[in-house]
């Protein structure tokens, strides 16, 4: 028999098996998606890394600046000297390895799951 209750939010479990709650679960899941995209294509990640458009991520993450910073930091991005969010050297845009429309839809779906109206 299933313990799942209809209408209950999904449970997020991190690598060590601990349950992650609230916005931390949202940060963990979105960062996992980004890390998967980045590390999937070794050619582009090894040859200079990626840069992220902070405004684009903020628009898809509920216009929340703090959440966007947490997500990008958890995914391994960092601010460089010029103020851009980069992973490694930040040579390539993320659009080099993924369709940004699909990624945006996935981010909005995750926000809707974890922050229902």
C-alpha positions as CSV (number, residue, x, y, z in Angstrom):
1,X,0.0,0.0,0.0
2,X,1.3,3.5,-0.9
3,X,2.0,6.1,1.8
4,X,1.6,8.9,-0.8
5,X,-1.2,11.3,0.0
6,X,-2.9,13.1,-2.8
7,X,-1.9,16.8,-2.9
8,X,1.2,16.3,-0.9
9,X,4.4,17.9,-2.2
10,X,7.1,15.5,-3.4
11,X,9.9,14.7,-1.0
12,X,13.4,15.8,-2.0
13,X,16.3,13.7,-0.7
14,X,19.9,14.9,-1.1
15,X,23.0,12.6,-1.8
16,X,23.4,11.7,1.8
17,X,19.8,10.6,2.2
18,X,18.6,13.5,4.3
19,X,15.3,15.1,3.5
20,X,15.6,18.7,2.2
21,X,12.7,21.0,2.9
22,X,11.3,24.5,1.9
23,X,13.3,26.6,-0.5
24,X,16.3,24.5,0.2
25,X,14.6,21.7,-1.7
26,X,13.9,24.0,-4.6
27,X,17.5,25.2,-4.7
28,X,18.8,21.6,-4.5
29,X,16.6,20.4,-7.4
30,X,17.2,23.4,-9.7
31,X,21.0,23.2,-9.0
32,X,20.9,19.4,-9.8
33,X,19.3,20.2,-13.1
34,X,21.9,22.8,-14.0
35,X,24.8,20.6,-12.9
36,X,23.4,17.8,-15.1
37,X,23.3,20.1,-18.1
38,X,26.8,21.4,-17.5
39,X,28.5,18.1,-16.9
40,X,26.6,16.2,-19.6
41,X,28.8,17.7,-22.4
42,X,32.4,17.2,-21.4
43,X,33.7,18.9,-24.6
44,X,32.2,22.3,-23.7
45,X,32.6,22.1,-19.9
46,X,36.3,21.1,-20.3
47,X,37.0,23.7,-22.9
48,X,36.3,26.9,-21.0
49,X,33.1,26.4,-19.0
50,X,29.9,28.4,-19.2
51,X,28.4,31.7,-18.3
52,X,24.8,32.3,-17.0
53,X,22.5,35.3,-17.5
54,X,21.5,36.2,-14.0
55,X,18.4,38.2,-15.2
56,X,17.2,35.2,-17.3
57,X,17.4,32.9,-14.3
58,X,15.8,35.5,-12.0
59,X,12.8,35.8,-14.4
60,X,12.3,32.0,-14.4
61,X,12.8,31.6,-10.6
62,X,9.9,33.7,-9.4
63,X,11.7,37.1,-9.7
64,X,13.5,36.2,-6.5
65,X,17.1,37.5,-6.4
66,X,18.2,35.6,-3.3
67,X,16.8,32.3,-4.7
68,X,18.6,32.9,-8.0
69,X,21.9,33.6,-6.2
70,X,21.5,30.4,-4.1
71,X,20.7,28.3,-7.1
72,X,23.6,29.5,-9.2
73,X,26.0,29.2,-6.3
74,X,24.8,25.6,-5.5
75,X,25.2,24.7,-9.2
76,X,28.9,25.8,-9.1
77,X,28.7,29.2,-10.7
78,X,30.6,32.1,-9.2
79,X,30.9,35.8,-9.8
80,X,34.0,36.8,-11.8
81,X,35.8,40.1,-11.6
82,X,33.5,41.7,-14.2
83,X,30.3,40.7,-12.3
84,X,29.2,37.8,-14.5
85,X,28.1,34.4,-13.2
86,X,30.5,31.9,-14.6
87,X,31.3,28.2,-14.3
88,X,35.0,27.6,-14.7
89,X,36.2,30.3,-17.2
90,X,32.7,31.1,-18.5
91,X,33.6,31.0,-22.2
92,X,30.3,29.5,-23.6
93,X,26.7,30.4,-23.0
94,X,24.4,27.7,-21.6
95,X,22.5,27.7,-24.9
96,X,25.5,25.9,-26.4
97,X,24.5,22.7,-24.6
98,X,20.7,23.1,-23.9
99,X,17.5,24.6,-25.3
100,X,16.9,27.6,-23.0
101,X,13.1,27.4,-23.7
102,X,13.0,23.9,-22.3
103,X,15.2,24.8,-19.4
104,X,13.0,27.8,-18.6
105,X,9.9,25.6,-18.7
106,X,11.6,23.1,-16.3
107,X,12.6,25.9,-13.9
108,X,9.1,27.4,-13.9
109,X,7.6,23.9,-13.2
110,X,9.9,23.3,-10.3
111,X,9.0,26.7,-8.8
112,X,5.3,25.9,-9.2
113,X,5.8,22.6,-7.4
114,X,7.7,24.1,-4.5
115,X,5.9,27.4,-4.3
116,X,2.3,26.8,-5.1
117,X,0.0,29.8,-5.3
